[in-house]
Amino acid sequence: MEKMEGIIELGKGNLMNTYAQNPVVFDHGKGAHLYSVDGRCYIDCVAGIAVNALGYGDEKIRKAVMDVLDDGIFHVSNLYYNKWAPKAAAKLNALAGSRKVFFCNSGAEANEAALKIARKYGSRTGRSRIISFSHSFHGRTYGAMTLTGQEKYQKGFFPVVPEISYAVYNDLESVKALAGDDVCAVFVEPVQGEGGIVPADKEFLEGLRKLCDEKDMLLVFDCVQTGLGRTGRIFAFQHYDVKPDVMSLAKALGGGLPFAACVGFEKAADVLCPGEHASTFGGNALSAALCLVVLEELENGLAEEAARKGRILMKGLEEIAARHPDKCSAVRGLGLMAGLVLKVPPKDVVSACFRKGLLVCSAGYDVLRFVPPLVITEEDIGQALQILDEVLD
């Protein structure tokens, strides 16, 4: 058996220093449990940051991998078709009510595609400015980083992409003040994730939809973290009955492998033409096959299960917040995307939970984030809440 310390030292010596990594190496998992190489078990309420919706060791995921492996083809280039990507696109369009899909590898890439769609759409009338929001997060590539309304992600990387402005989240009047004749699109998260687990008000998203219709601007929903059952509906916009023109998806979409989608609804579906955008690995056979598994599970009730378990988690967090008013101030979220607002540094709570066998992470400056696998059991939720309660004690 490899020693954990040796693997960690190998990583420190050879990987770029872009992550503050915890001193643990995981080598297998089951359900919502991860096991380190030294045999310790952790309850995972991070799920690869909302990626591993089906948890670990899922039999349907394993079978899909083996089916593609038996074909001997993971990748053939988008100069040709493989048999999995069209099926995944058709299933995704059927569930979302969209028309066309562009597959890529990450949420940032999906948002870059959406950014190009928005600019191309606006080019017909000479409009190029885009409205995003303070405290938003859309990724770390240059366009996505600029869309992200948090200076800490942009610091040291100026100049950023021009003609992107930031309104105040849940404040429609601040959007109207920026929505001049040069604006082509509005980018918004139905629930701000990295900004602190902040759900949008229904009236806010309804107002954005109306404003975009009136001014012929595209409404783009970043559902990278909120999509695919995480909030208790398959897509977060379904909570609000507000349909976007473009939607970005990633994280859970590939069943644990890199996979993302930029989804086009009616007027945005045919904006891009051959040669205007591409992704070498986008829509590869293996990731597309796993995407089909995830979508079928969501269609068969996984999102509803997430909603039910989310209510249990939120209720437990509210009870903990009430028991610790000196350390907690609020609970926010939807489904299994929950945030406990803290009065103490989140990193201290994250570290203490880690030592007790619970994986959680932070969001924003003061929020403890829970985004466990959607298959987490009620028993696991109870144990996670008990550990958190002990830590806050």
Protein Blocks (a to p, Z undefined) as FASTA:
>chain_A
ZZfklmmmmmmmmpccfbccdddddfbdehjaccdfkopacddfklnnomlmnlghiakl
mmmmmmmmmnopabgbjkbccfklmmmmmmmmmmnopabdcddfbfklmmmmmmmmmmmm
mmmnopabdcddehiaebjbfklmmmpccfklmgopaccdehiacddehilklmmmmmcf
kbcbdcddfbafknoopacdfklmmmmmmmmmmnopacdddfklmgghlnopablklmno
pacfbdcdehjlnoopacddddddfklmmmpcghiaccfkgopaklmmmmmmmmmmmmno
pmmmmmmmmmmmmmmmmmmmmmmmmlpcbdcdehjbdcdddfbdfklmmmmmmmnopacd
dehjlbccddddfkbcfklmmmmmmmmmmmmZZ
